[in-house]
Amino acid sequence: MLELGKNSTKMHIEISETLKKVKPDIVYTVGKYTINIRKSLPKTIKSLHFMDYKKIYNEILKVLKTNDVIMIKGSNSSKVNLISKQLIESD
């Protein structure tokens, strides 16, 4: 979503509306604009924000349990796809 330009903040805030309906246990955000997702979430949804994708991996490992479901979404330029790769390789 880094490619959204001037609409980036608005589009990221709109993601939080979907998350409010889904009610995930934890939301991790990465990067400059995704902080708007975290700021828009209710306190009942645990969330953490990072500027660099590299720090999330260890945080995920702290809470990840067998049969947990993880959704990783991000633009290629944010490199969050590398988190998926690390998780798969660590299995």
C-alpha positions in Angstrom: 0.0 0.0 0.0 3.0 2.2 -0.2 1.9 2.9 -3.7 -1.3 4.7 -2.6 0.3 8.2 -2.4 -2.0 10.8 -0.9 -4.7 8.2 -0.2 -2.4 6.1 1.9 -3.5 7.3 5.3 -7.2 7.0 4.5 -6.9 3.5 3.0 -4.9 2.3 6.0 -7.5 3.6 8.4 -10.2 1.8 6.4 -8.3 -1.5 7.0 -8.9 -1.0 10.7 -12.6 -1.0 10.1 -12.4 -4.6 8.7 -10.1 -5.6 11.6 -12.7 -4.3 14.1 -15.3 -6.7 12.6 -12.9 -9.7 12.4 -11.6 -9.1 16.0 -8.1 -10.8 15.7 -6.2 -11.6 18.8 -3.2 -9.5 17.8 -2.4 -7.1 15.0 1.2 -6.2 14.1 1.8 -3.3 11.8 5.0 -2.3 10.0 6.1 0.9 8.4 5.3 4.6 8.2 1.6 4.5 7.2 0.4 1.4 9.0 0.7 3.2 12.3 -2.7 4.6 11.2 -4.2 1.1 11.4 -2.9 0.6 14.9 -4.1 4.0 16.1 -7.6 3.3 14.7 -8.0 0.0 16.5 -9.9 -0.3 19.8 -7.9 -1.1 22.9 -9.6 -4.5 23.0 -7.5 -5.6 20.0 -3.8 -6.0 21.1 -1.6 -4.3 18.6 2.1 -3.6 18.2 3.8 -1.3 15.6 7.3 -1.6 14.2 9.1 0.6 11.7 11.2 -2.4 10.5 9.8 -5.9 9.5 12.9 -7.6 11.0 11.7 -7.0 14.6 8.3 -8.7 14.2 9.6 -12.2 13.7 10.8 -12.6 17.3 7.5 -11.0 18.6 5.5 -13.5 16.6 7.5 -16.4 18.0 6.7 -15.3 21.5 3.0 -15.8 21.1 2.7 -18.3 18.2 1.2 -21.7 19.2 0.4 -24.9 17.3 -2.6 -24.5 15.0 -2.6 -20.7 15.1 -3.5 -18.9 11.9 -1.5 -15.9 10.8 -2.3 -13.5 8.0 0.6 -11.5 6.7 -0.3 -8.6 4.3 1.9 -5.9 3.0 3.3 -4.2 0.0 6.5 -5.8 -1.5 8.4 -2.7 -0.6 7.7 -3.3 3.1 9.3 -6.7 2.9 6.8 -8.3 5.2 6.8 -11.3 2.8 10.2 -12.2 4.4 8.4 -12.8 7.7 6.4 -15.6 6.0 9.6 -17.0 4.6 11.3 -17.0 8.0 8.3 -18.7 9.6 8.2 -21.4 6.9 11.9 -22.1 7.1 11.8 -22.3 10.9 9.2 -25.0 11.0 
